Amino acid sequence: MDLSGATILLTGGTGSFGNAFVRRAVESWPDAVIRIYSRDELKQSEMRSRWGDDQLRYLIGDVRDRGRMTRAAQGVDLVVHAAAMKQVPACEYNPFEAVRTNVLGTQHVIDASIDARVPRVVALSTDKAVNPVNLYGATKLCEEKIVVQGNAYAAQSTTRLACVRYGNVVGSRGSVVPLFKEQAKAGRLTITDERMTRFWITLDQAVDLVLYAAEHMVGGEIFIPKIPSMRVTDLAEAMAPGVPTEITGIRPGEKLHELLLTADESRHAIDAGDVYVVLPEHPWWSDSPRWQEGTPVDDGFVYSSETNDQWLGPADLAAIIPA
């Protein structure tokens, strides 16, 4: 997608994804303007030291603040909504705060974008939203639902909204990679269950997916990348060969395997090559042809990390894990 001359609003812009998105935008579109919207002034100061002020605008704000969101969205061509509470234990212990950020905050992003007539909005979701077993996943499921159905509220405007849904991000803050790195120094890794599998995506691939969605969306889609799976035991071997492991037992709110596409969703999903696209079940806001280039997914198809046909072994993982 060509974003030359565009104004982009990036909520949660100081996070792992935000930094990767900014790097891509600065390298690819030197005349684009990126509004970094977040509530952490220290992280914004660190980004200013890294990227300067030529293309970036630093807006202190919280997605919980509807008025500030409305101001931030004025004159924007694309909103990328990455702000979220995403640590499972923090969401479980602070459930009201998780709802206020992940659900009500997303509603504020949608409302502000519609009011400002932002043409395109792409929200980031997760495989944890599929058949959720913890509050984080439940709030992200709500996020998906209100983004998809938000198109009904935008039917009389030019705003269109869509989601991307992907798995664990290599090396993101709070992920297992930094944890294993610290534990390796002490000479022992903790694994909750040796059978555990996860979908695996790099930050660059996540940025690619968001840009693909922004370019191809009609409104109401959920874009799911075709990405490999990995076994947590292989990740441990890749990061700390020969280091002993301790099995601690699966934690509350944790799954053995993750899903990116369910059998129920497959009834209204298509295979578009590198991605699956879940189409909205009630696309009443658009009369235009939808995704003629895709083919319907087989009825009953399930996209699970356990039964995936792409896998990363220890050598593959070692090659992509950040130093």
C-alpha positions in Angstrom: 0.0 0.0 0.0 1.3 3.4 -0.9 1.0 5.8 2.1 2.9 8.7 0.5 1.7 12.0 1.9 -0.7 10.3 4.2 -1.5 11.2 7.8 -1.5 8.0 10.0 -2.8 7.8 13.6 -1.1 5.0 15.5 -2.7 4.2 18.9 -0.3 2.4 21.2 2.4 3.8 19.0 5.2 3.3 21.5 4.8 -0.5 21.7 6.6 -3.3 19.9 4.3 -3.2 16.9 4.3 0.6 16.9 8.0 0.9 16.7 8.1 -1.7 13.8 5.3 0.2 12.0 7.1 3.5 12.4 10.4 2.0 11.0 8.5 0.8 7.9 6.7 4.0 7.4 9.8 6.2 7.8 11.8 4.0 5.4 9.0 3.7 2.8 7.2 7.0 2.8 9.4 9.9 3.8 6.5 12.4 3.3 4.0 10.5 5.5 3.1 11.9 8.9 2.6 9.5 11.8 0.8 10.6 14.9 2.0 8.5 17.9 -0.8 8.3 20.3 0.0 6.8 23.8 -0.1 7.7 27.5 3.6 7.1 28.3 5.6 10.3 27.9 8.9 8.4 28.7 8.4 6.0 25.8 7.5 8.9 23.5 10.6 10.7 24.6 12.7 7.6 23.7 11.0 7.4 20.3 11.7 11.1 19.7 15.4 10.4 20.4 15.3 7.6 17.9 13.2 9.0 15.1 13.1 12.8 15.6 10.3 15.1 14.7 10.4 15.2 11.0 7.6 12.7 10.4 6.4 11.8 13.8 3.9 13.8 16.0 3.8 12.8 19.6 0.3 13.0 21.2 -0.1 12.1 24.8 -3.5 10.6 25.2 -5.5 7.5 26.3 -8.0 5.6 24.2 -10.3 5.8 27.2 -10.5 9.5 26.6 -13.2 10.0 23.8 -12.5 13.7 23.5 -8.8 13.4 23.0 -9.3 10.6 20.5 -11.7 12.8 18.5 -9.1 15.5 18.4 -6.3 13.1 17.4 -8.3 11.7 14.5 -8.9 15.0 12.7 -7.5 15.0 9.2 -6.3 11.4 9.4 -6.2 9.1 6.4 -5.5 5.8 8.2 -6.0 4.7 11.9 -4.0 1.7 13.1 -5.4 0.7 16.5 -2.7 -1.1 18.4 -3.3 0.2 21.9 -4.3 -2.5 24.4 -3.8 -4.1 27.8 -2.4 -7.5 26.7 -0.7 -9.1 29.7 -3.0 -11.9 30.7 -2.3 -11.8 34.5 -2.7 -8.0 34.5 -6.1 -8.3 32.8 -7.2 -11.0 35.2 -6.3 -9.0 38.2 -7.6 -5.7 36.8 -10.6 -6.7 34.8 -12.4 -3.4 34.8 -9.3 -1.7 33.5 -8.9 -4.3 30.8 -12.5 -3.6 29.7 -12.1 0.1 29.8 -9.0 0.0 27.6 -9.6 -2.9 25.2 -13.4 -2.6 24.7 -14.5 1.0 25.6 -11.2 2.3 24.2 -11.9 0.6 20.9 -15.4 2.1 20.8 -13.8 5.5 21.3 -11.4 4.9 18.4 -14.4 3.8 16.2 -16.5 6.8 17.2 -13.7 9.3 16.7 -12.8 7.8 13.3 -16.4 8.0 12.1 -16.9 11.5 13.4 -13.6 12.6 11.7 -14.5 10.7 8.5 -11.2 8.7 8.5 -11.4 6.5 5.4 -9.8 3.4 6.9 -9.4 1.9 10.3 -7.4 -1.3 11.0 -7.5 -2.8 14.5 -5.1 -5.4 15.8 -6.5 -8.6 17.4 -5.1 -11.9 18.5 -5.6 -15.6 18.4 -6.5 -15.3 22.1 -9.9 -13.8 20.9 -10.9 -17.2 19.4 -12.8 -19.3 21.9 -11.3 -17.2 24.7 -10.5 -18.7 28.1 -9.2 -15.6 29.8 -10.3 -12.0 30.1 -7.7 -10.6 27.7 -9.1 -12.9 24.9 -12.6 -12.0 25.8 -12.0 -8.3 25.5 -10.2 -8.8 22.2 -13.2 -10.8 21.0 -15.4 -7.8 22.0 -13.0 -5.6 20.1 -13.4 -7.6 16.9 -17.2 -7.6 17.2 -17.5 -3.9 17.7 -15.0 -3.1 14.9 -16.8 -5.3 12.4 -20.2 -4.1 13.4 -18.9 -0.5 13.6 -19.3 -0.4 9.9 -23.0 -0.3 10.3 -22.7 3.0 12.3 -20.4 4.3 9.5 -22.8 3.3 6.7 -23.6 6.9 5.8 -19.9 8.0 5.9 -16.7 7.1 4.1 -15.2 5.4 7.1 -14.6 1.6 6.8 -13.2 -0.6 9.6 -11.5 -4.0 9.6 -9.4 -6.2 11.9 -6.3 -8.3 11.6 -5.9 -11.4 13.8 -2.5 -13.1 14.4 -0.6 -15.2 16.8 2.4 -14.7 19.1 4.9 -12.1 18.0 8.5 -13.0 18.0 10.3 -11.0 20.8 7.5 -8.6 21.7 7.5 -7.1 25.1 6.1 -9.5 27.7 6.4 -12.6 25.4 8.1 -15.8 26.3 11.3 -14.9 24.4 12.5 -12.2 26.9 11.5 -14.6 29.7 13.6 -17.5 28.3 16.5 -15.1 27.8 16.5 -14.2 31.5 16.0 -17.7 32.7 18.8 -19.0 30.5 21.2 -16.9 32.5 20.1 -18.7 35.6 20.5 -22.1 33.9 16.9 -23.3 34.0 13.9 -22.7 31.8 10.3 -23.0 33.0 7.8 -24.7 30.6 4.1 -25.0 31.6 3.4 -28.0 29.4 5.6 -29.8 26.9 2.7 -30.3 24.5 2.1 -26.6 24.0 2.1 -25.1 20.5 1.7 -21.5 19.3 1.3 -19.6 16.0 4.4 -17.5 15.4 4.8 -14.2 13.5 7.5 -11.6 13.2 6.9 -7.9 13.7 7.7 -7.3 10.1 5.0 -9.8 9.0 2.5 -8.1 11.4 3.2 -4.8 9.7 2.8 -6.4 6.3 -0.6 -7.8 7.4 -1.8 -4.4 8.6 -0.8 -2.8 5.3 -2.4 -5.5 3.3 -5.6 -5.1 5.2 -5.6 -1.3 4.8 -5.2 -1.7 1.1 -7.7 -4.5 0.4 -10.4 -4.0 3.0 -14.0 -3.2 2.0 -15.3 -3.1 5.6 -16.0 -5.6 8.3 -13.3 -8.2 7.4 -11.0 -10.0 9.8 -7.6 -10.8 8.1 -5.8 -13.9 9.3 -2.2 -14.6 8.0 -1.0 -18.1 7.1 1.8 -18.4 9.5 3.8 -21.3 11.0 3.4 -23.0 14.3 6.1 -23.8 16.8 6.4 -26.1 19.8 7.4 -24.4 23.1 10.0 -27.2 23.7 11.6 -26.3 20.3 11.8 -22.7 21.3 13.5 -23.6 24.5 16.0 -25.7 22.6 16.6 -22.9 20.1 17.3 -20.3 22.8 19.1 -22.3 25.4 20.5 -25.6 23.9 21.1 -28.2 26.7 19.7 -26.0 29.5 17.5 -28.0 31.8 13.8 -27.3 31.8 11.2 -27.4 34.6 7.6 -28.3 33.9 5.4 -26.0 36.0 1.9 -26.9 34.8 -0.5 -25.0 32.6 -1.6 -21.7 34.1 -5.2 -20.4 34.6 -6.4 -18.9 31.3 -3.8 -20.6 29.2 -4.5 -23.1 26.3 -2.4 -26.0 25.0 -3.0 -24.9 21.5 -4.4 -21.7 19.8 -6.9 -21.2 17.1 -6.9 -18.5 14.4 -10.0 -19.7 12.5 -12.9 -21.7 13.8 -15.3 -24.1 12.0 -18.1 -21.7 12.5 -16.2 -18.8 11.0 -15.0 -21.0 8.0 -18.6 -20.9 6.7 -18.2 -17.3 5.8 -14.4 -17.1 5.2 -12.3 -17.2 2.0 -8.8 -18.2 1.1 -7.1 -15.2 -0.5 -3.7 -16.7 -1.0 -1.4 -15.6 1.9 -4.3 -14.8 4.1 -7.7 -16.1 5.2 -10.4 -13.5 5.3 -13.4 -13.8 7.6 -16.2 -11.9 5.9 -18.9 -10.2 7.9 -22.1 -12.2 8.3 -24.3 -9.0 7.9 -22.5 -6.8 5.3 -25.6 -4.6 4.9 -23.4 -1.4 4.7 -22.0 -2.2 1.2 -23.6 -3.3 -2.1 -20.2 -3.7 -3.8 -18.8 -7.1 -4.8 -16.7 -8.6 -2.1 -13.5 -10.5 -2.5 -14.1 -12.0 -5.9 -10.4 -13.1 -6.0 -10.8 -15.4 -3.0 -12.1 -19.0 -2.9 -14.5 -20.2 -0.1 -12.8 -22.1 2.7 -13.8 -25.7 3.1 -16.8 -26.2 5.4 -15.7 -27.2 8.8 -12.1 -26.1 8.3 -10.2 -25.2 11.5 -6.9 -23.3 11.6 -5.2 -24.5 14.7 -1.6 -24.3 15.9 -1.7 -28.0 16.6 -2.8 -29.2 13.1 -1.0 -26.5 11.1 0.9 -27.6 8.0 3.7 -25.1 8.6 6.2 -25.6 11.4 9.3 -23.9 12.7 11.9 -26.2 14.2 14.7 -25.2 16.6 17.1 -24.1 13.8 14.3 -22.0 12.2 13.5 -20.4 15.5 17.1 -19.6 16.3 17.4 -17.8 13.0 14.5 -15.4 13.6 14.7 -14.7 17.4 16.1 -11.2 18.0 19.6 -11.1 19.4 
